[in-house]
Amino acid sequence: MLLMETHAFQLSQKDLLFDIPESFADIVVFDSGPGDDRLILISCHELVDGLARASMWLAYGTFKVVPSVFFPLYTIHF
């Protein structure tokens, strides 16, 4: 929601063909590119390095409870 309000970046509910605005480029670590199987990793390189060194990861997905205006969210913690 903040993304749409702050930067007037509007996205249709099922649009996976959008380009990530330049103002968000510093937090996007990976983007598989437009398409039906799009995967976007939002993080920072320090946290990705921490995941690489962690001996245990905890993961959580909100696939059934995420509001319909958002895409499924999957988080990884260490």
Secondary structure, DSSP 8 states (H G I E B T S, - for coil): -HHHHHH-----TT-------GGGTTTEEEE--SSTT--EEE--HHHHHHHHH-S--EEEE-TTTS-TTS---EEEE-
